[in-house]
Each structure stands twice: as C-alpha cells, then as structure tokens.
Amino acid sequence: MLGQILQGLTDATAAERTLAAVASPAMREQIERAAVAADVPVGTLVAGRLRHVLDHGGEELWLDLLGAMANTPDAGRVAVDRILARAFPVRVRITRTAA
C-alpha cells in the first residue's frame, strides 16, 4: 500500500490525482501556492520534491511513516499527509520591527 501511494506521488501526472483524492485541503492549498510561486505545474512540483525526500529521507522517514500508519483505519491518508509535510514544510518568517 505505501509503495503504491508513493509511486502515485512521484509521477507528475498521477501526483495531481493523488493529491485531489487523498491530501488534506490545507496541504493541497499550500502545494498550489508553492507551485504558483515556482511557476511549475502542481504535479511536477510534488513529484520532484517527493523524489528528493525519498532519496534523502533515510531510516527516520520510513519509521515515521510506518509509525503514523499503524493502528489507524485511514493509513493511506495519514501516510500522504506525513510525507507531504516533509516535502512541503511550513515555513515561518520572523521579521523585526523598529522599536
């Protein structure tokens, strides 16, 4: 199951379908904003970032995914949300104001 999910996210064409079917609305919105900012199709951005995460994630990534999927009736959705959160981390911008 996990292999099928990841395969669906590392192919640009399938990534958009997988996002629409499984990813949370907040994650889809975040990814769409990133794609617009990068001026690339959503599927292309997702596939590229997911391949990078999978290539460089190491053992910690797999343990996190398997742990998150354990004992949940919606393991696929949980896995997608977890892996996408690694590929599209929320960035916080802190700015200084003059005192």
C-alpha positions as CSV (number, residue, x, y, z in Angstrom):
1,M,0.0,0.0,0.0
2,L,2.7,2.5,0.9
3,G,4.6,1.7,-2.2
4,Q,1.5,2.4,-4.4
5,I,0.9,5.7,-2.6
6,L,4.5,6.9,-3.0
7,Q,4.5,5.8,-6.7
8,G,1.4,7.9,-7.2
9,L,3.1,10.9,-5.7
10,T,6.4,10.6,-7.6
11,D,4.8,10.6,-11.1
12,A,3.8,14.1,-12.1
13,T,0.6,13.1,-13.8
14,A,-0.5,10.8,-11.0
15,A,0.5,13.2,-8.3
16,E,-2.3,15.7,-9.1
17,R,-4.9,12.9,-9.0
18,T,-3.4,11.5,-5.7
19,L,-3.5,15.0,-4.1
20,A,-7.1,15.5,-5.1
21,A,-8.1,12.2,-3.8
22,V,-6.1,11.9,-0.5
23,A,-4.3,15.0,0.6
24,S,-5.9,17.4,3.1
25,P,-7.4,20.6,1.8
26,A,-4.8,22.7,3.7
27,M,-1.9,20.7,2.2
28,R,-3.4,21.0,-1.3
29,E,-3.7,24.8,-0.8
30,Q,-0.1,25.0,0.4
31,I,1.2,23.0,-2.5
32,E,-0.8,25.0,-5.0
33,R,0.6,28.3,-3.6
34,A,4.2,26.8,-3.9
35,A,3.6,25.7,-7.5
36,V,2.3,29.1,-8.5
37,A,5.3,30.8,-6.8
38,A,7.7,28.4,-8.6
39,D,5.7,28.7,-11.9
40,V,5.5,24.9,-12.4
41,P,2.6,22.5,-12.6
42,V,1.4,21.1,-9.2
43,G,2.2,17.5,-10.3
44,T,5.7,18.4,-11.4
45,L,6.5,20.2,-8.1
46,V,5.1,17.4,-6.0
47,A,6.9,14.6,-7.9
48,G,10.2,16.4,-7.7
49,R,10.0,17.2,-4.0
50,L,8.8,13.7,-3.2
51,R,11.6,12.1,-5.1
52,H,14.1,14.3,-3.2
53,V,12.6,13.4,0.2
54,L,12.6,9.7,-0.7
55,D,16.1,9.8,-1.9
56,H,17.4,11.6,1.2
57,G,15.0,10.8,3.9
58,G,16.8,7.8,5.4
59,E,15.5,5.3,8.0
60,E,13.9,8.0,10.1
61,L,11.4,8.8,7.3
62,W,10.3,5.2,7.0
63,L,10.0,4.7,10.7
64,D,7.9,7.9,10.9
65,L,5.6,6.8,8.1
66,L,5.1,3.3,9.4
67,G,4.5,4.5,12.9
68,A,2.0,7.0,11.7
69,M,0.2,4.4,9.7
70,A,0.0,1.8,12.5
71,N,-3.4,1.3,14.1
72,T,-5.3,3.9,12.0
73,P,-8.2,3.0,9.8
74,D,-7.1,5.7,7.2
75,A,-3.4,4.7,6.8
76,G,-3.1,5.9,3.3
77,R,-4.3,9.4,4.1
78,V,-2.1,9.6,7.1
79,A,0.9,8.5,5.1
80,V,0.2,11.1,2.4
81,D,-0.1,13.9,4.9
82,R,3.1,12.9,6.6
83,I,5.2,12.6,3.5
84,L,3.9,15.8,2.0
85,A,4.5,17.6,5.3
86,R,8.2,16.6,4.9
87,A,8.3,17.7,1.3
88,F,6.4,20.9,1.9
89,P,7.3,22.1,5.4
90,V,5.5,25.1,6.8
91,R,8.0,28.0,6.8
92,V,7.7,30.6,9.4
93,R,9.1,34.1,8.6
94,I,10.1,36.3,11.5
95,T,10.6,39.9,10.9
96,R,11.9,42.6,13.1
97,T,10.1,45.8,13.7
98,A,11.8,49.0,14.6
99,A,11.3,50.0,18.2
